[in-house]
Amino acid sequence: MLRTPHWYDSHVAKFPLFASPFSSHNGSSCTVASPVLDMGLKLIKQVSGSNQQGIAKTQDCVKHRTANVYGQRAQERVLEDEAPQMSETSPSWKTFPGQAFPLGVSEVDSGTNFAIFSQHATAVTLCLSLPERLGRVDGGMMEFSLDRNVNKTGDIWHICIKDLPRSNVLYGYRMDGPRGWHEGHRFDSRVVLIDPYAKLVDGRRFFGDSSKKFSKFLGTYDFDSLPFAWGDNYKLPNIPEKDLVIYEMNVRAFTASESSGLDPDIRGSYLGVIEKIPHLQELGINAVELLPVFEFDEFEFQRRPNPRDHMINTWGYSTINFFAPMSRYASDGGGPLKASQEFKQMVKALHGAGIEVILDVVYNHTNEADDANPYTTSFRGIDNKVYYMLDLNNNGQLLNFSGCGNTLNCNHPVVMELVIDSLRHWVTEYHVDGFRFDLASVLCRGSDGSPLSAPPVIRAIAKDSILSRCKIISEPWDCGGLYLVGRFPNWDRWAEWNGKYRDDLRRFIKGDSGMKGSFATRVSGSADLYKVNKRKPYHSVNFVIAHDGFTLYDLVSYNFKHNDANGEGGNDGSNDNLSWNCGYEGETDDSTVKAIRSRQMKNFHLALMISQGTPMMLMGDEYGHSRNGNNNSYGHDAAINHFQWGLLEARNSNHFRFFKEVIKFRQTHRVFGRDTFLEKNDVTWHEDNWHNYESKFLAFTFHDNNGGDVYMAFNAHDYFIKVPIPAAPVKRRWFRVVGSFPIL
């Protein structure tokens, strides 16, 4: 995220962890044995060949149902009116009242229907930009002014237009309404706004094309294309949560580098991911968690002079629209329709390889920033008072629990329905398998920002039938201090990013005192946090590294963040990383320091993969990717974030081999993927020194009813520990599987 997290405690790191095998010896180790009206029609730019057409009269019946959250509700009615005459301008368009649902653009018998919510707007104008062959000149737009007495049902404004093209139409809305800033309104009729329910969004075509830096984003639609061919033999992976191994990755950064060896047209695209599926299979992961793939503007930082105006948003935590896939992840500048099709190709290919697709989704805020420097593209201009949390006791200012200037009002009924409709769209249209909710504690707040014990949107997601097959994962904190790790409202469905797991593992493995008991609790499933009601160990998503913060390599190479390239004077990013540089800050040729760093990275990976719960690793850690100590690299479309395919072999092939073999070992031994918490007979702690604050050694055995026991030992002291190995189960003997330090 583009924010400074608040969850680390600062510690000083001192000693390496040496992981050793089953043997008794010195060395820390973990060994794992969806009537014509008189409409005002004008063009922003004059259309050539305009001449008066004849006057038309017709009748039409429109039947529609409205839902309770939008005003005059729960009624079904038939509108049957003889229309007054409509004067038309070339090109002539016949219009009808339209219908309130579905929201967005839809095809009906009368033509193309447009419907948008705004409770507080007093004037709504639909703006259309047609293909040039139908009269579009120099980007000119036609405007249809909606009559609130005819084109409004409850809080839904709607219109139907006959004979519009079925694709390649750009559209948006102008909204006007109360100007009372102190009441929370931000209407500006000069701005053409994106429909929140637009299924596709068009703007610039190539990622990072600075010549189109100030491109306008508009909605579009496609009713021409045939349904995507998923195939007769296609099926969802449906991997049980207890068996997941998650790989957090960025679509663009995964293949944007020339080192990917891909054709330039597909680097950094959905198709690029497909080409690299063999790498994911070799690594052994079975789920990818994609950093945001909803439409966002990578040039948002460059719209005005500011300390970050050199940066390009590559992480994508700045959503423009919640339904449209990121159009610039299409190959060769293909645009939104191609992006939609290729996204489906990517999902299909990943599923074919047995890999699930989890989306990192950002419903806590949008790209529209704050009141000081707003970037109005949609929600703010449509109905700011509904879509965002406001402090009405403080001049109607935006509340900011996201760290990004605004906070989406997710528990307002209309916004909640938007969120649910968006999630359903990604499941039904794109077949994704789950969602990770960025700063999910925001979704646990009411309209005034106060915490809710049973947030309606969280419950609705958990109980929704369409989402019932999906993994749902929360990032259980926000930037307003609502830290809900282990306490996130869950209805026995929600999993959580376990921030305490990350912190406790970092502290123990770098050698902090007093962490042995916490380390044991975390690797055994964090029962202290999740053994409640019907929750399971896999509801703890365990991680040491994520996109924000240090990479694994940097965690063992830097004591301090080095964020000067971000342009914020080092004020961004966390100051408390619980890291240890193994004796030298940054890059070094010292072989001893490099050896310790290598062992430490293996120790972290091994501890992650033997822990009860759901492991998640970060893209690039399998070869030791470095961001040069930058722990907040969201704004760099460069090598600092791009997967360096050349280093996969060049840096350390042994490192990659270790990572994939440990993942394979986890997946082939069910003792690590339990769906119940450990009981007394499931684990033996070879320990009688729990209360010794200085003790940094821990050995334990996970038991399998079939005798496939696994003994593990971790030593975080700066000296060797000699311990006896327990007797093997009857008719079994121990085999050393893995260790980060050689046997002496």
C-alpha positions in Angstrom: 0.0 0.0 0.0 1.0 3.6 -0.3 0.7 4.1 3.4 2.9 3.7 6.4 1.8 0.7 8.4 1.4 1.0 12.2 2.0 -2.5 13.3 5.6 -3.1 13.8 7.6 -2.7 17.1 11.1 -1.7 16.8 13.8 -4.2 17.8 17.5 -4.4 17.4 18.8 -7.4 15.5 21.9 -9.1 16.5 22.4 -12.8 15.7 21.8 -15.1 12.9 19.6 -18.1 13.0 21.3 -21.3 12.1 18.9 -24.1 11.1 20.1 -27.6 11.3 18.9 -31.1 10.7 17.3 -33.7 12.9 20.6 -34.4 14.4 21.6 -33.3 17.8 24.1 -30.6 17.2 24.8 -27.0 17.3 23.0 -24.9 14.8 19.6 -23.5 14.5 17.6 -25.5 12.3 14.3 -26.7 11.3 14.5 -30.1 9.9 11.5 -31.6 8.4 11.9 -35.6 8.6 -25.2 -8.8 -14.6 -43.5 6.0 -25.8 -40.6 8.3 -27.2 -39.8 11.3 -25.1 -38.7 14.8 -25.8 -35.1 14.6 -24.9 -32.6 17.4 -25.0 -29.9 16.4 -27.4 -26.8 18.5 -28.0 -23.2 18.0 -29.1 -20.3 19.4 -27.3 -18.6 19.7 -30.6 -20.7 20.3 -33.7 -21.3 17.2 -35.7 -21.1 17.7 -39.5 -24.2 17.2 -41.6 -26.6 18.2 -38.8 -30.1 18.6 -40.2 -33.6 18.3 -38.8 -35.1 15.0 -39.1 -38.8 14.0 -39.1 -40.7 13.7 -35.9 -41.4 10.3 -34.5 -44.2 8.9 -32.4 -44.3 5.5 -30.8 -45.4 3.5 -27.8 -43.4 1.2 -25.7 -43.9 -0.8 -22.5 -41.0 -1.1 -20.0 -41.4 -3.4 -17.1 -38.9 -3.1 -14.3 -38.4 -4.0 -10.6 -36.6 -1.8 -8.1 -34.8 -2.9 -5.0 -35.3 -1.4 -1.5 -32.0 0.4 -1.2 -32.6 2.9 -4.0 -35.7 4.9 -2.9 -39.3 4.2 -4.0 -38.9 0.5 -3.7 -40.2 -3.0 -3.8 -42.6 -2.2 -6.5 -43.2 -3.7 -9.9 -44.9 -1.5 -12.5 -45.5 -1.2 -16.2 -44.9 2.2 -17.8 -47.2 2.7 -20.8 -47.2 6.3 -22.1 -47.9 7.8 -25.5 -44.8 9.8 -26.1 -44.7 13.5 -27.0 -42.9 14.5 -30.1 -39.2 14.4 -30.0 -37.1 16.8 -32.1 -34.0 15.2 -33.3 -30.6 16.4 -34.4 -28.4 14.4 -36.8 -27.6 11.8 -36.1 -31.1 11.2 -34.8 -31.7 9.0 -31.8 -35.0 7.7 -30.5 -35.1 7.6 -26.7 -37.4 6.0 -24.1 -37.7 6.5 -20.4 -35.6 3.4 -19.7 -35.6 1.3 -16.7 -33.9 1.4 -13.3 -32.3 -2.0 -13.3 -29.8 -3.4 -13.9 -27.5 -0.5 -13.0 -24.9 0.3 -15.7 -25.5 -0.4 -19.4 -27.7 -3.2 -20.6 -29.5 -4.4 -23.7 -33.3 -4.3 -23.6 -35.9 -4.8 -26.3 -36.1 -1.0 -26.9 -32.4 -0.5 -27.3 -29.5 0.3 -24.9 -30.4 1.1 -21.4 -28.4 3.3 -19.1 -29.0 3.5 -15.3 -27.1 5.2 -12.6 -27.7 5.9 -8.9 -27.6 9.4 -7.4 -29.7 10.3 -4.4 -28.7 14.0 -4.2 -28.2 14.9 -7.9 -30.7 17.4 -9.3 -29.6 17.2 -12.9 -28.1 14.3 -14.8 -26.8 14.3 -18.4 -25.7 11.2 -20.3 -22.7 11.9 -22.5 -21.9 9.6 -25.4 -18.9 9.4 -27.8 -19.7 7.3 -30.8 -17.4 5.7 -33.3 -16.4 8.1 -36.0 -18.4 6.4 -38.7 -21.6 7.4 -36.8 -20.8 11.1 -36.4 -18.1 11.3 -33.8 -15.8 14.2 -34.7 -12.6 15.0 -32.9 -13.7 13.2 -29.8 -17.0 15.1 -29.6 -19.7 13.9 -27.3 -23.5 13.9 -27.5 -25.4 14.8 -24.4 -28.8 13.6 -23.3 -30.4 15.6 -20.5 -32.5 13.3 -18.3 -35.9 14.5 -17.1 -36.3 13.8 -13.3 -40.1 13.4 -13.8 -39.6 10.8 -16.5 -36.1 9.3 -16.3 -35.9 8.8 -12.6 -37.2 6.0 -10.4 -36.4 6.4 -6.7 -32.8 7.4 -6.7 -32.0 5.8 -10.1 -31.7 7.9 -13.2 -32.2 6.0 -16.4 -32.7 6.3 -20.2 -33.0 3.9 -23.1 -31.6 4.9 -26.5 -32.6 3.0 -29.7 -30.2 1.8 -32.3 -26.9 2.7 -30.6 -23.9 0.7 -31.6 -23.5 -2.5 -29.6 -19.8 -1.7 -28.9 -17.1 1.0 -29.2 -19.3 3.6 -27.5 -17.6 5.7 -24.8 -20.0 7.1 -22.2 -20.1 9.0 -18.9 -22.3 11.4 -17.0 -22.4 15.0 -15.9 -24.0 15.5 -12.5 -25.3 18.7 -10.8 -26.7 19.1 -7.4 -26.4 21.0 -4.1 -23.2 22.9 -3.7 -23.2 22.7 0.1 -19.7 21.6 0.9 -20.4 21.5 4.6 -23.2 19.0 3.9 -20.8 16.7 2.1 -21.7 17.5 -1.6 -19.0 17.8 -4.3 -21.1 18.2 -7.5 -19.3 19.7 -10.5 -21.3 19.6 -13.7 -18.2 20.3 -15.8 -16.7 16.9 -15.2 -17.8 13.8 -17.2 -17.9 11.0 -14.7 -17.4 7.2 -15.0 -20.4 5.1 -14.3 -19.6 3.1 -11.2 -21.2 0.1 -12.9 -19.3 0.3 -16.1 -18.0 -3.1 -16.9 -15.2 -1.8 -19.1 -13.2 1.5 -18.8 -11.2 3.0 -21.7 -8.4 5.5 -21.4 -4.8 5.5 -22.5 -3.8 2.2 -24.2 -0.2 1.6 -23.1 1.0 1.4 -19.5 3.2 4.4 -18.6 2.7 6.2 -21.9 3.6 9.7 -20.8 2.4 11.3 -24.0 -1.1 10.3 -22.8 -0.5 11.3 -19.2 -3.8 13.3 -18.9 -6.0 10.9 -20.8 -9.7 10.9 -19.8 -11.2 7.7 -18.6 -14.7 6.8 -19.7 -16.9 3.7 -19.5 -17.6 1.5 -22.5 -19.5 -1.7 -23.2 -19.5 -4.6 -25.6 -22.6 -6.5 -26.7 -21.0 -7.7 -30.0 -18.6 -10.3 -28.8 -19.5 -13.9 -28.3 -19.3 -15.3 -24.8 -15.8 -16.4 -23.8 -15.1 -20.1 -24.6 -14.1 -21.6 -21.3 -14.3 -25.1 -22.9 -16.1 -28.3 -22.3 -13.4 -29.7 -20.2 -12.8 -26.6 -18.1 -13.2 -26.9 -14.4 -12.4 -24.9 -11.3 -9.5 -26.1 -9.2 -11.5 -25.9 -6.0 -8.5 -26.4 -3.8 -9.3 -26.9 -0.1 -8.1 -23.9 2.0 -6.0 -26.2 4.2 -3.9 -27.1 1.1 -3.3 -23.6 -0.3 0.1 -22.2 -0.9 -0.3 -18.6 -2.0 2.1 -16.6 -4.2 1.5 -12.8 -4.0 2.4 -11.2 -7.3 2.0 -8.2 -9.6 0.7 -8.9 -13.1 2.8 -6.2 -14.8 5.9 -6.6 -12.7 6.0 -10.4 -13.2 7.0 -10.1 -16.9 7.7 -6.4 -17.7 11.5 -6.9 -17.6 13.3 -7.7 -20.9 14.9 -10.5 -18.9 11.5 -12.4 -19.1 12.5 -13.2 -22.7 8.9 -12.5 -23.9 7.9 -10.6 -27.0 7.6 -6.9 -26.1 3.9 -6.9 -27.0 3.0 -9.2 -24.2 5.5 -8.1 -21.5 3.7 -6.9 -18.4 0.3 -8.3 -19.5 -2.2 -11.0 -18.6 -0.8 -13.0 -21.5 2.7 -12.6 -20.1 1.5 -14.4 -16.9 0.3 -17.3 -19.0 3.8 -17.7 -20.6 5.4 -18.0 -17.1 3.0 -20.6 -15.7 5.7 -23.3 -15.9 7.7 -21.3 -13.4 4.8 -21.2 -11.0 4.3 -25.0 -11.4 7.9 -25.7 -10.8 7.9 -23.6 -7.7 5.0 -25.6 -6.4 2.5 -22.9 -5.4 -1.2 -23.5 -6.1 -2.8 -20.0 -5.8 -1.7 -16.6 -7.0 -2.8 -13.5 -5.2 -2.8 -10.7 -7.8 -2.1 -7.2 -6.7 -4.9 -4.9 -7.8 -6.2 -5.6 -11.4 -9.2 -3.2 -11.3 -8.8 -0.2 -13.6 -6.4 2.4 -12.1 -4.5 5.4 -13.3 -0.7 4.8 -13.1 -0.1 8.6 -13.7 -2.2 9.8 -10.8 0.9 11.2 -9.0 1.9 13.3 -12.0 -1.3 15.3 -12.4 0.2 18.3 -10.4 3.6 19.3 -9.1 4.4 17.4 -5.9 7.3 15.4 -4.3 6.0 12.2 -5.9 5.4 13.6 -9.5 8.2 11.4 -10.9 6.5 8.2 -9.8 4.2 5.7 -11.7 1.8 3.7 -9.6 2.7 0.1 -10.3 1.0 -1.5 -7.3 -2.5 -0.3 -8.3 -4.0 0.4 -4.9 -6.0 3.4 -6.3 -9.2 2.0 -7.9 -11.1 4.0 -10.6 -13.8 1.4 -11.1 -14.7 -1.9 -9.3 -15.9 -3.9 -12.3 -13.4 -3.2 -15.1 -10.1 -5.1 -15.5 -7.0 -3.0 -15.8 -7.1 -2.2 -19.5 -3.3 -1.5 -19.9 -2.5 -5.1 -18.9 -3.9 -6.1 -22.3 -1.2 -7.1 -24.8 0.0 -4.6 -27.4 -2.2 -1.7 -26.2 -5.3 -3.7 -27.1 -7.7 -1.7 -24.9 -10.4 -2.7 -22.4 -12.2 -5.4 -24.4 -9.0 -7.2 -25.2 -8.0 -6.8 -21.5 -11.2 -8.5 -20.5 -10.7 -11.4 -22.9 -7.1 -11.9 -22.0 -7.8 -11.8 -18.3 -10.2 -14.7 -18.9 -7.5 -16.5 -20.9 -5.1 -16.0 -18.0 -7.6 -17.4 -15.4 -8.4 -20.3 -17.7 -4.7 -21.2 -18.2 -3.9 -20.9 -14.5 -6.9 -23.1 -13.6 -5.7 -25.6 -16.2 -2.4 -25.7 -14.3 -4.2 -26.3 -11.0 -3.6 -22.8 -9.8 -6.3 -20.7 -8.2 -6.7 -16.9 -8.7 -7.2 -14.6 -5.7 -7.6 -10.9 -6.3 -6.3 -8.2 -4.0 -9.3 -5.8 -3.9 -9.4 -2.3 -2.7 -12.8 -1.3 -1.4 -11.5 0.9 1.4 -10.9 4.0 -0.8 -10.7 5.1 -4.4 -8.3 7.1 -6.6 -10.3 10.4 -6.0 -7.9 11.4 -3.2 -8.7 14.1 -0.7 -10.4 17.6 -0.7 -7.2 19.4 -1.0 -6.1 17.8 -4.3 -9.1 15.9 -5.6 -9.0 13.7 -8.7 -12.7 13.5 -9.5 -13.5 10.7 -11.9 -16.6 9.1 -10.6 -18.0 8.6 -7.1 -17.1 12.1 -5.7 -19.1 13.8 -8.5 -22.0 11.4 -8.5 -22.9 11.4 -4.9 -20.0 12.2 -2.5 -22.3 12.2 0.5 -23.3 8.6 -0.1 -20.1 7.0 -1.4 -17.6 8.4 1.2 -17.4 8.7 4.9 -17.7 12.3 6.0 -17.3 14.3 9.2 -20.5 16.4 9.0 -19.4 18.1 12.3 -16.3 19.4 10.6 -17.5 21.2 7.4 -18.3 17.9 5.7 -14.7 16.9 5.4 -13.7 13.5 4.1 -12.7 11.0 6.8 -9.4 9.3 6.1 -9.0 5.8 7.5 -7.2 4.5 4.4 -4.2 6.8 4.5 -5.1 7.9 0.9 -7.4 10.9 1.5 -10.8 9.3 1.4 -12.7 6.3 2.8 -15.4 4.4 1.0 -18.7 4.2 2.9 -19.0 0.5 2.5 -21.8 -0.1 5.1 -24.2 2.3 3.4 -26.8 0.1 1.7 -26.1 1.5 -1.8 -22.3 1.2 -1.5 -22.6 -2.3 0.1 -24.7 -3.4 -2.9 -22.0 -2.0 -5.2 -19.3 -4.0 -3.4 -21.3 -7.2 -3.5 -22.3 -6.7 -7.2 -18.6 -6.1 -8.0 -17.5 -9.3 -6.3 -20.2 -11.4 -7.9 -19.2 -10.0 -11.3 -15.6 -11.1 -10.9 -16.7 -14.6 -9.8 -19.4 -15.1 -12.5 -17.7 -13.3 -15.4 -14.1 -14.0 -14.7 -14.2 -17.1 -12.6 -11.9 -15.9 -9.9 -11.5 -18.1 -6.8 -11.3 -15.5 -4.0 -10.4 -12.1 -2.7 -8.0 -10.5 -0.3 -9.5 -7.3 1.0 -7.0 -4.5 1.4 -7.3 -2.6 4.8 -10.4 -4.6 5.5 -11.0 -3.0 8.9 -12.4 0.0 7.0 -15.2 -2.3 6.0 -15.9 -2.7 9.7 -16.7 1.0 10.2 -20.1 2.8 10.0 -20.8 6.0 8.0 -19.3 8.1 10.7 -16.2 6.0 11.0 -17.1 4.3 14.2 -16.3 0.5 14.5 -19.1 -1.9 14.1 -19.2 -5.3 15.8 -21.3 -6.9 13.1 -20.6 -4.9 9.9 -23.4 -5.5 7.3 -21.0 -5.7 4.3 -18.7 -8.2 6.0 -21.7 -10.4 6.9 -23.2 -10.1 3.4 -19.9 -11.2 1.8 -19.7 -14.2 4.1 -23.3 -15.2 3.5 -23.6 -14.6 -0.3 -24.5 -17.7 -2.2 -22.5 -16.7 -5.3 -19.4 -16.0 -3.2 -19.8 -19.2 -1.2 -17.1 -21.1 -3.1 -14.6 -18.2 -2.7 -11.7 -17.7 -0.4 -12.2 -14.4 1.5 -9.2 -13.0 3.2 -9.0 -9.8 5.2 -6.1 -7.5 5.9 -7.5 -6.9 9.4 -6.3 -3.4 10.1 -6.5 0.1 8.6 -4.7 3.4 8.9 -7.1 4.7 11.7 -5.8 2.2 14.2 -8.5 -0.4 14.0 -6.3 -3.5 14.4 -8.5 -6.7 14.3 -6.0 -9.5 13.9 -7.7 -12.5 15.5 -10.8 -10.4 16.1 -12.0 -9.7 12.6 -15.8 -10.3 12.3 -15.8 -13.6 10.4 -19.0 -15.7 10.5 -16.5 -18.6 10.4 -15.8 -17.8 6.8 -13.2 -15.0 6.8 -9.5 -15.7 6.8 -7.0 -13.1 7.9 -3.5 -11.9 7.1 -1.9 -12.8 10.4 0.2 -9.8 11.2 1.2 -11.2 14.5 2.6 -14.3 12.8 4.8 -12.0 10.6 6.1 -10.0 13.6 6.7 -12.9 15.9 8.6 -15.0 13.3 10.8 -12.0 12.4 11.6 -11.4 16.0 12.5 -15.0 16.8 14.5 -15.8 13.8 16.6 -12.7 14.0 17.4 -13.6 17.5 15.3 -11.5 19.9 15.0 -12.8 23.4 11.7 -13.9 24.9 10.1 -15.0 21.6 10.3 -18.8 21.8 6.8 -19.2 23.2 5.3 -16.8 20.6 7.2 -18.6 17.9 5.8 -21.9 19.0 2.2 -20.5 19.1 2.5 -19.1 15.6 4.0 -22.2 13.9 1.4 -24.4 15.6 -1.6 -22.4 14.1 -2.1 -19.4 16.2 -4.9 -21.0 18.3 -4.8 -18.1 20.6 -6.2 -16.0 17.8 -8.3 -18.4 15.7 -9.5 -21.2 17.9 -13.0 -19.6 18.3 -16.4 -21.0 17.2 -15.8 -22.9 14.0 -12.7 -21.2 12.8 -9.8 -23.3 11.5 -6.0 -23.1 11.4 -6.2 -22.2 7.7 -8.0 -19.0 8.6 -4.6 -17.7 9.5 -2.8 -16.6 6.4 0.8 -16.8 7.5 3.4 -14.6 5.9 6.8 -13.2 6.6 6.9 -11.0 3.5 4.3 -9.1 1.5 4.3 -6.5 -1.2 4.6 -3.6 1.2 7.7 -3.7 3.3 11.0 -5.3 2.7 11.5 -8.2 0.4 12.9 -11.3 2.0 16.4 -10.5 0.7 16.2 -7.0 2.1 14.8 -8.2 5.4 18.2 -9.9 6.0 20.2 -7.1 4.3 19.0 -3.8 5.8 18.4 -2.6 9.3 16.9 0.6 8.0 14.6 1.6 5.1 16.2 3.4 2.1 13.3 5.2 0.5 14.9 8.3 -0.9 13.9 7.4 -4.5 10.2 7.9 -3.4 10.7 11.7 -3.0 9.2 12.0 0.4 12.4 12.6 2.4 12.2 9.1 3.9 8.9 9.9 5.7 7.0 7.1 3.9 7.2 3.4 4.7 7.5 1.8 8.1 10.4 2.6 10.3 10.0 -0.7 12.3 10.7 -3.6 10.0 12.0 -6.1 12.6 14.9 -6.8 10.2 18.6 -7.6 10.6 21.3 -6.9 8.1 23.5 -9.8 9.2 26.4 -7.5 10.0 26.5 -5.1 7.0 24.0 -2.5 5.7 23.1 -3.3 2.0 25.2 -5.1 -0.6 28.5 -6.5 0.3 31.1 -8.9 -1.0 31.8 -10.3 2.5 31.3 -14.1 2.1 30.5 -14.6 5.7 27.7 -12.0 5.7 26.3 -13.4 2.5 26.3 -16.9 3.9 24.4 -15.8 7.0 21.9 -14.0 4.8 21.4 -17.1 2.7 20.7 -19.2 5.8 18.3 -16.7 7.2 16.2 -16.5 4.1 16.0 -20.3 4.1 15.1 -20.3 7.8 12.2 -17.9 7.2 10.9 -19.9 4.2 11.2 -23.2 6.1 9.4 -21.8 9.2 6.6 -20.5 7.0 6.1 -23.7 5.1 6.1 -26.0 8.2 3.6 -23.8 10.1 0.0 -24.7 10.6 -2.2 -22.3 8.6 -2.1 -21.0 5.0 1.4 -19.9 3.8 1.8 -16.9 1.5 5.1 -15.9 -0.1 6.0 -12.9 -2.3 7.0 -13.0 -5.9 10.7 -12.8 -6.3 11.7 -14.2 -2.9 12.3 -17.5 -4.6 15.5 -16.0 -6.1 16.2 -13.3 -3.5 14.8 -10.1 -5.2 16.1 -6.9 -3.7 14.5 -3.4 -3.8 17.7 -1.9 -2.5 16.2 -1.4 0.9 13.1 0.5 -0.3 10.2 -0.8 1.8 7.5 1.2 0.0 8.2 0.8 -3.7 4.7 1.3 -5.0 5.7 4.1 -7.5 8.6 2.5 -9.5 7.9 0.8 -12.8 11.4 -0.4 -13.0 13.8 -3.2 -12.0 13.2 -2.4 -8.3 9.8 -4.0 -8.7 10.1 -6.1 -11.8 10.8 -9.8 -11.6 14.4 -10.3 -12.7 14.4 -13.6 -14.6 18.1 -13.6 -15.1 18.7 -13.7 -11.4 16.6 -16.8 -11.0 19.6 -18.8 -12.3 22.5 -16.4 -12.0 22.2 -15.4 -8.4 21.8 -18.8 -6.7 20.2 -21.8 -8.2 20.5 -23.6 -4.9 18.3 -20.9 -3.3 15.5 -21.6 -5.8 15.9 -25.3 -5.4 15.6 -25.0 -1.6 12.4 -22.9 -1.9 10.6 -25.3 -4.3 11.6 -28.4 -2.5 10.4 -27.1 0.8 7.0 -26.2 -0.8 6.8 -29.7 -2.3 7.6 -31.2 1.1 4.7 -29.3 2.7 2.3 -30.3 0.0 3.1 -34.0 0.3 2.9 -34.2 4.1 -0.6 -33.6 5.5 0.8 -33.1 8.9 1.4 -29.4 7.9 -2.1 -28.8 6.5 -4.5 -29.7 9.3 -8.1 -28.5 9.3 -8.3 -28.7 13.0 -6.1 -27.2 15.7 -3.3 -29.2 17.3 -4.3 -31.4 20.2 -2.0 -32.9 22.8 -1.4 -36.0 20.8 -0.7 -34.1 17.6 2.6 -32.4 18.8 5.4 -33.0 21.2 7.3 -30.1 22.4 10.8 -31.2 23.3 11.1 -28.4 25.8 11.3 -27.8 29.5 12.7 -24.3 29.3 9.7 -22.2 28.3 10.2 -19.6 31.0 13.8 -18.8 30.2 13.7 -15.4 28.6 17.1 -15.9 27.0 16.3 -19.3 25.5 16.2 -19.1 21.7 16.1 -22.8 20.9 12.9 -24.8 20.1 12.5 -28.4 19.0 9.2 -30.2 18.4 7.6 -33.1 16.5 4.4 -33.0 14.5 2.7 -36.4 14.7 0.9 -38.2 11.9 -1.4 -41.1 12.9 0.2 -43.2 10.2 3.6 -42.7 11.7 4.8 -40.0 9.3 6.2 -37.8 12.1 8.2 -34.7 11.4 10.8 -33.5 13.8 11.9 -29.8 13.6 14.4 -27.7 15.5 15.2 -24.0 15.4 18.2 -22.4 17.0 18.3 -18.6 17.0 21.3 -18.4 19.4 24.7 -17.3 18.1 26.1 -20.6 19.2 25.5 -24.2 18.6 23.1 -26.3 20.7 23.5 -30.0 21.3 20.3 -31.9 21.8 19.2 -35.5 21.6 16.9 -36.6 18.9 13.7 -38.4 20.1 13.2 -42.0 19.3 11.6 -42.7 15.9 8.1 -44.1 15.8 7.9 -47.9 15.9 9.3 -49.5 12.8 10.4 -46.1 11.5 13.7 -44.3 11.4 14.6 -40.7 11.0 15.8 -39.2 7.7 17.2 -35.7 7.4 15.1 -33.8 4.9 16.3 -30.2 5.0 18.4 -27.8 7.0 19.9 -24.4 6.6 23.2 -25.4 8.1 25.4 -28.4 7.5 25.7 -31.2 10.1 28.8 -31.1 12.1 
